[in-house]
Amino acid sequence: MTSGRKRVLVCANFLCVGGVETHIVNLCRLLVQNGAEVTVVSRVADPGVPALDELRRVPVQHLATPFHHGGRPSTLWAMAFWPLRLSRTFDVLYTFDLTWFTAFLSRFVRPEGYVLGASWGPARPDAVRAAALKVLDGVLLETELQAEPYRDLLPAGAIPHLAQVSGAGRREPRRMEELRVALLGRMIAQKGLYRLLDLWPALDIQPARLDFYGDGPELKRLESEIRARGLRGVHVHGAFTRSDLPTICAETDMVVLPTDWPEGLPLVLLESMAYGVPFVATDVGAIRMLAQDNPDVCVVPLSDRALKLGIERMARAIRSGQIDGRRLQQYHRERYGYDLLASRWLQALLHPEEFWKGGGSPARDEPEYRRDQAHEPVGGVVRV
């Protein structure tokens, strides 16, 4: 790699309001702030996704296609027209596309450069196509738990994604007349939207209100269900931006994520901790890693009963003063703080020869992931 200004090519789609889109914007901003020249390419980019507006303000060069839903026309367009805008001068390719298309993009990377894959959510090493394996120098996952299954194929590193925490000031106690519970993120059924609606009338936490923040394909149906059920104190706010997050978190007492999707480390939970807001989440994917040695969050089994008990226990703990938002912020800073993760991302993408010399392993070990660990509520991983 050259010793001058580094050039990074990022391949990622912009489909919705979601964690990956947030990570890409934050990562591009970090790279540009540290002197890199960044180009982002997207075979699928819905113009209505707010992250695209943020990406333009970074600023980076963004190449998309006129075919917002992808498919063969999008691929053909990219192969025909992107080479007119790209040249073989990139130092690093960072791509969420692990198909044969990675081989096409690798032609724009310098011979001594690096081609790095990326994935999110559950480990899917079988999704890495043979053509991609031939050109990939490594793959980056959110946690060691996800990275390990890939290591039979190629080097795999683990760095959590970059969350929106720039406005996370010191958590101040909130005067509480009613408990404010929130679900933030992409409005899809797998996030447990309707599980939470089913439980809400039976929860012994009143006075309380429930707020949904986010956009997605289930938004209209969610609003309709709330009206049909006659649920009081339940509000849907739609999409929110990076600048909205400090206000949302300041007005929220508890975040709930009743997901049944095998998550990695959901950005909404990293953001919740950064702002000092406790959460209750279901024990899927790598979520329980956020609860180890952490008394201010609660991870419960994936069942309605466990979720109900977890929310009620957390509500009592908040009202009794057992939960310490500033302690939670300190936990986040020490394990998932922005400066800590940013230094790892800069090393991985701007100095990959150093990062991959150690096999992509973290500078310090992640907390051990123990399936048999159980703590008494409120904090930690709870067996119900």
C-alpha positions as CSV (number, residue, x, y, z in Angstrom):
1,M,0.0,0.0,0.0
2,T,1.1,3.5,-0.7
3,S,2.3,5.8,2.1
4,G,0.1,8.8,0.9
5,R,-3.6,9.3,1.1
6,K,-5.4,6.0,1.3
7,R,-8.2,5.2,-1.1
8,V,-11.0,3.0,0.2
9,L,-13.8,1.4,-1.9
10,V,-16.9,0.4,0.1
11,C,-19.6,-1.9,-1.3
12,A,-22.9,-1.8,0.6
13,N,-26.6,-1.5,-0.2
14,F,-28.9,1.1,1.4
15,L,-32.2,-0.7,1.8
16,C,-33.7,0.8,4.9
17,V,-33.2,2.5,8.3
18,G,-30.9,0.0,9.9
19,G,-27.8,-0.8,11.7
20,V,-25.6,-1.7,8.7
21,E,-26.5,1.6,7.0
22,T,-25.7,3.5,10.2
23,H,-22.4,1.7,10.5
24,I,-21.4,2.5,6.9
25,V,-22.1,6.2,7.3
26,N,-20.2,6.4,10.6
27,L,-17.3,4.4,9.1
28,C,-17.1,6.6,6.0
29,R,-17.1,9.7,8.2
30,L,-14.3,8.2,10.4
31,L,-12.2,7.4,7.3
32,V,-12.6,10.8,5.7
33,Q,-11.8,12.5,9.0
34,N,-8.6,10.6,9.1
35,G,-7.5,11.6,5.6
36,A,-8.9,8.8,3.4
37,E,-10.6,9.2,0.1
38,V,-13.7,7.0,0.1
39,T,-16.0,5.8,-2.7
40,V,-19.2,3.9,-1.9
41,V,-20.9,1.7,-4.5
42,S,-24.4,0.3,-4.1
43,R,-26.2,-2.0,-6.5
44,V,-29.4,-1.3,-4.4
45,A,-29.9,2.1,-2.9
46,D,-33.4,3.3,-2.0
47,P,-33.4,7.1,-2.4
48,G,-35.7,7.4,0.5
49,V,-33.3,6.0,3.0
50,P,-32.1,8.8,5.3
51,A,-28.6,7.4,5.6
52,L,-28.0,8.4,2.0
53,D,-28.4,12.1,2.8
54,E,-26.0,11.7,5.7
55,L,-23.5,9.9,3.4
56,R,-23.6,12.8,1.0
57,R,-22.7,15.2,3.8
58,V,-19.6,13.1,4.9
59,P,-18.7,13.6,2.0
60,V,-17.9,10.6,-0.2
61,Q,-18.4,9.7,-3.8
62,H,-21.4,7.4,-4.1
63,L,-22.1,5.3,-7.2
64,A,-25.5,3.6,-7.4
65,T,-27.7,2.4,-10.2
66,P,-31.2,3.5,-11.4
67,F,-32.6,0.1,-10.4
68,H,-33.5,0.6,-6.7
69,H,-34.6,-3.0,-6.2
70,G,-31.5,-4.6,-7.5
71,G,-31.7,-7.7,-9.7
72,R,-30.0,-8.4,-13.0
73,P,-30.5,-5.0,-14.5
74,S,-28.8,-3.4,-11.6
75,T,-25.8,-5.7,-11.9
76,L,-25.5,-5.2,-15.6
77,W,-25.6,-1.4,-15.1
78,A,-22.9,-1.5,-12.5
79,M,-20.6,-3.6,-14.6
80,A,-21.1,-1.4,-17.7
81,F,-20.9,2.1,-16.1
82,W,-19.0,1.9,-12.8
83,P,-15.6,1.2,-14.6
84,L,-16.0,4.6,-16.3
85,R,-15.9,6.2,-12.8
86,L,-13.5,3.8,-11.0
87,S,-9.8,3.1,-11.6
88,R,-7.4,0.5,-10.3
89,T,-6.0,2.7,-7.6
90,F,-7.9,1.6,-4.4
91,D,-5.8,0.5,-1.5
92,V,-8.7,-1.4,0.2
93,L,-12.1,-2.9,-0.8
94,Y,-14.5,-3.4,2.1
95,T,-17.6,-5.2,0.8
96,F,-20.8,-6.7,2.2
97,D,-21.3,-8.5,-1.1
98,L,-19.6,-11.9,-0.8
99,T,-20.7,-13.2,-4.2
100,W,-18.8,-13.4,-7.5
101,F,-19.4,-9.6,-7.7
102,T,-16.6,-9.2,-5.2
103,A,-14.2,-10.5,-7.9
104,F,-15.5,-7.8,-10.3
105,L,-14.9,-5.1,-7.7
106,S,-11.4,-6.5,-6.8
107,R,-10.1,-5.4,-10.3
108,F,-10.2,-1.8,-9.0
109,V,-7.8,-2.6,-6.1
110,R,-4.1,-2.2,-6.4
111,P,-2.2,-5.5,-6.8
112,E,-0.7,-5.0,-3.3
113,G,-4.0,-3.8,-1.8
114,Y,-6.5,-5.7,0.4
115,V,-9.9,-7.1,-0.4
116,L,-11.9,-7.4,2.8
117,G,-15.4,-9.0,3.1
118,A,-18.0,-8.1,5.7
119,S,-21.1,-9.7,7.1
120,W,-23.6,-9.0,9.9
121,G,-26.1,-11.0,11.9
122,P,-25.7,-14.8,12.1
123,A,-22.6,-16.4,10.9
124,R,-23.0,-17.6,7.3
125,P,-19.7,-18.9,6.0
126,D,-21.6,-21.0,3.4
127,A,-22.8,-17.7,1.8
128,V,-19.2,-16.8,0.8
129,R,-19.0,-17.8,-2.9
130,A,-16.0,-19.5,-4.4
131,A,-15.3,-16.6,-6.7
132,A,-15.1,-14.3,-3.7
133,L,-12.9,-16.7,-1.7
134,K,-10.3,-16.4,-4.5
135,V,-9.8,-12.7,-4.0
136,L,-10.7,-12.1,-0.3
137,D,-7.8,-11.4,2.1
138,G,-10.0,-11.6,5.1
139,V,-13.6,-11.0,6.4
140,L,-14.7,-8.7,9.3
141,L,-17.5,-9.7,11.7
142,E,-19.1,-8.0,14.7
143,T,-17.9,-10.5,17.3
144,E,-15.5,-13.4,17.9
145,L,-18.6,-15.6,18.2
146,Q,-19.5,-14.8,14.6
147,A,-15.9,-14.8,13.3
148,E,-14.9,-18.2,14.4
149,P,-17.0,-20.2,11.9
150,Y,-15.4,-18.4,9.0
151,R,-11.8,-19.3,10.0
152,D,-11.9,-22.6,8.2
153,L,-12.2,-20.6,5.0
154,L,-10.1,-17.5,5.4
155,P,-8.8,-15.1,8.0
156,A,-11.6,-13.5,10.1
157,G,-11.5,-10.5,12.4
158,A,-14.0,-9.2,14.9
159,I,-14.9,-5.5,15.4
160,P,-18.3,-4.3,16.5
161,H,-20.0,-1.9,14.1
162,L,-19.8,1.8,14.8
163,A,-22.9,3.2,16.5
164,Q,-24.4,6.7,16.6
165,V,-22.9,8.0,19.9
166,S,-21.4,11.4,19.1
167,G,-24.1,13.2,21.2
168,A,-24.0,10.8,24.2
169,G,-23.5,13.2,27.1
170,R,-23.5,12.2,30.7
171,R,-26.7,10.5,31.7
172,E,-28.9,12.7,33.9
173,P,-31.6,11.3,36.2
174,R,-35.1,11.8,34.6
175,R,-38.0,12.9,36.6
176,M,-40.4,10.1,36.1
177,E,-44.2,10.4,36.3
178,E,-44.6,7.5,33.8
179,L,-42.1,4.9,32.7
180,R,-41.1,5.4,29.1
181,V,-40.4,2.2,27.2
182,A,-39.1,2.4,23.6
183,L,-38.3,0.0,20.7
184,L,-36.0,1.6,18.2
185,G,-34.9,0.3,14.8
186,R,-36.1,-1.2,11.7
187,M,-39.8,-1.9,11.7
188,I,-39.9,-5.6,10.7
189,A,-41.8,-8.5,12.3
190,Q,-38.6,-10.3,13.3
191,K,-37.8,-7.5,15.8
192,G,-40.7,-8.6,17.9
193,L,-43.0,-5.7,17.3
194,Y,-46.2,-7.7,17.7
195,R,-44.8,-9.8,20.6
196,L,-44.4,-6.6,22.5
197,L,-47.9,-5.3,21.5
198,D,-49.4,-8.7,22.7
199,L,-47.6,-8.3,26.1
200,W,-48.2,-4.6,26.7
201,P,-51.7,-4.7,28.2
202,A,-50.6,-7.4,30.7
203,L,-47.4,-5.8,31.9
204,D,-47.5,-4.8,35.5
205,I,-45.5,-1.6,35.0
206,Q,-48.1,1.2,34.8
207,P,-48.1,4.1,34.7
208,A,-46.1,3.7,31.5
209,R,-46.1,4.4,27.8
210,L,-44.5,2.6,24.8
211,D,-42.9,4.4,21.9
212,F,-41.8,2.9,18.6
213,Y,-39.1,4.8,16.7
214,G,-38.1,3.7,13.2
215,D,-39.2,2.9,9.7
216,G,-39.7,-0.2,7.7
217,P,-42.2,-2.5,5.9
218,E,-44.3,-3.2,9.0
219,L,-44.8,0.5,10.0
220,K,-48.3,0.9,8.6
221,R,-49.5,-2.5,9.8
222,L,-48.1,-1.7,13.3
223,E,-50.1,1.6,13.4
224,S,-53.2,-0.3,12.3
225,E,-52.8,-3.0,14.9
226,I,-52.4,-0.4,17.7
227,R,-55.7,1.3,16.6
228,A,-57.5,-2.0,16.2
229,R,-56.5,-3.1,19.6
230,G,-57.4,0.2,21.2
231,L,-54.1,0.4,23.0
232,R,-53.6,3.5,25.0
233,G,-50.2,5.0,25.7
234,V,-48.6,3.4,22.6
235,H,-47.1,5.8,20.0
236,V,-45.4,5.3,16.6
237,H,-43.0,8.0,15.6
238,G,-41.6,6.8,12.3
239,A,-38.1,7.3,11.0
240,F,-35.5,9.2,13.1
241,T,-32.2,10.7,12.3
242,R,-28.8,10.7,13.9
243,S,-29.4,14.1,15.4
244,D,-32.7,12.9,17.0
245,L,-31.1,10.1,19.1
246,P,-29.8,12.2,22.1
247,T,-33.4,13.6,22.6
248,I,-35.0,10.2,22.2
249,C,-32.7,8.6,24.7
250,A,-32.9,11.4,27.2
251,E,-36.7,10.8,27.2
252,T,-36.5,7.0,27.4
253,D,-36.2,5.0,30.6
254,M,-35.9,1.5,29.1
255,V,-35.2,0.1,25.6
256,V,-36.8,-3.2,24.7
257,L,-35.6,-5.5,21.8
258,P,-37.7,-8.6,21.7
259,T,-36.1,-9.9,18.5
260,D,-36.1,-13.4,17.3
261,W,-33.6,-12.7,14.5
262,P,-30.2,-14.2,15.2
263,E,-28.5,-10.8,15.7
264,G,-24.9,-9.9,16.0
265,L,-24.4,-6.9,18.3
266,P,-27.4,-4.7,17.5
267,L,-26.4,-1.1,17.2
268,V,-29.6,0.0,19.0
269,L,-28.3,-1.8,22.1
270,L,-24.8,-0.3,21.8
271,E,-26.4,3.1,21.5
272,S,-28.7,2.5,24.4
273,M,-25.8,1.7,26.6
274,A,-23.8,4.7,25.3
275,Y,-26.7,7.0,26.4
276,G,-27.1,5.2,29.7
277,V,-30.5,3.7,29.0
278,P,-31.0,0.2,30.3
279,F,-32.4,-2.5,28.0
280,V,-34.2,-5.8,28.1
281,A,-33.5,-8.0,25.1
282,T,-34.0,-11.6,24.1
283,D,-31.1,-14.0,24.1
284,V,-30.4,-14.5,20.4
285,G,-27.2,-14.2,18.4
286,A,-24.5,-12.5,20.4
287,I,-26.7,-10.2,22.4
288,R,-25.9,-11.9,25.7
289,M,-22.3,-10.7,25.4
290,L,-23.6,-7.2,26.2
291,A,-24.9,-8.4,29.5
292,Q,-21.9,-10.1,30.9
293,D,-20.7,-8.4,34.1
294,N,-23.3,-5.7,33.4
295,P,-25.9,-5.2,36.1
296,D,-27.8,-2.5,34.2
297,V,-29.2,-4.6,31.4
298,C,-31.3,-7.7,31.2
299,V,-31.1,-10.5,28.6
300,V,-33.9,-13.1,28.8
301,P,-34.8,-16.3,26.9
302,L,-36.9,-16.0,23.8
303,S,-40.3,-16.6,25.3
304,D,-43.3,-14.3,26.1
305,R,-43.2,-15.3,29.8
306,A,-39.5,-14.5,30.1
307,L,-39.8,-11.2,28.3
308,K,-42.8,-10.2,30.5
309,L,-40.9,-11.0,33.7
310,G,-37.8,-9.3,32.4
311,I,-39.5,-6.0,31.6
312,E,-41.4,-6.0,34.9
313,R,-38.2,-6.7,36.9
314,M,-36.4,-3.9,35.0
315,A,-39.2,-1.5,35.6
316,R,-39.1,-2.1,39.4
317,A,-35.3,-1.8,39.4
318,I,-35.4,1.6,37.5
319,R,-38.1,3.0,39.9
320,S,-36.2,1.8,43.0
321,G,-32.9,3.3,41.8
322,Q,-31.0,0.1,41.3
323,I,-30.2,1.0,37.7
324,D,-27.2,3.4,37.3
325,G,-27.2,5.0,33.8
326,R,-23.7,6.5,34.3
327,R,-22.3,3.1,35.4
328,L,-23.8,1.7,32.2
329,Q,-22.2,4.4,30.1
330,Q,-18.8,3.6,31.8
331,Y,-19.3,-0.1,30.9
332,H,-20.0,0.9,27.3
333,R,-16.9,3.2,27.1
334,E,-14.6,0.5,28.5
335,R,-15.8,-2.3,26.1
336,Y,-17.5,-0.7,23.1
337,G,-16.6,3.0,23.3
338,Y,-16.3,4.9,20.0
339,D,-12.6,5.7,20.4
340,L,-11.8,2.1,21.1
341,L,-13.7,0.8,18.1
342,A,-12.6,3.6,15.8
343,S,-9.0,2.8,16.4
344,R,-9.6,-0.8,15.4
345,W,-11.5,0.2,12.3
346,L,-8.8,2.6,11.2
347,Q,-6.2,-0.1,11.7
348,A,-8.2,-2.7,9.7
349,L,-9.0,-0.5,6.7
350,L,-6.1,2.0,6.6
351,H,-3.3,-0.3,7.9
352,P,-4.6,-3.8,7.1
353,E,-1.0,-5.2,6.8
354,E,-0.7,-4.6,10.6
355,F,-4.2,-5.7,11.5
356,W,-4.1,-9.0,9.6
357,K,-0.5,-9.8,10.8
358,G,-2.2,-10.7,14.1
359,G,-5.0,-12.7,12.3
360,G,-7.6,-10.0,13.0
361,S,-7.8,-10.8,16.6
362,P,-8.8,-8.0,19.0
363,A,-6.1,-6.1,20.9
364,R,-7.7,-7.4,24.1
365,D,-9.9,-10.5,24.4
366,E,-13.7,-10.0,24.3
367,P,-15.6,-11.2,27.4
368,E,-16.0,-14.9,27.4
369,Y,-19.2,-16.1,25.8
370,R,-20.8,-18.7,28.2
371,R,-24.0,-20.3,27.3
372,D,-24.5,-21.7,30.8
373,Q,-24.1,-18.4,32.6
374,A,-27.1,-17.2,34.6
375,H,-27.4,-14.3,37.0
376,E,-30.2,-13.1,39.3
377,P,-32.2,-10.2,37.9
378,V,-32.0,-7.4,37.1
379,G,-28.6,-7.4,35.5
380,G,-27.0,-10.0,33.3
381,V,-28.3,-13.0,31.5
382,V,-31.4,-14.3,33.2
383,R,-32.8,-17.8,33.1
384,V,-36.5,-17.9,33.6
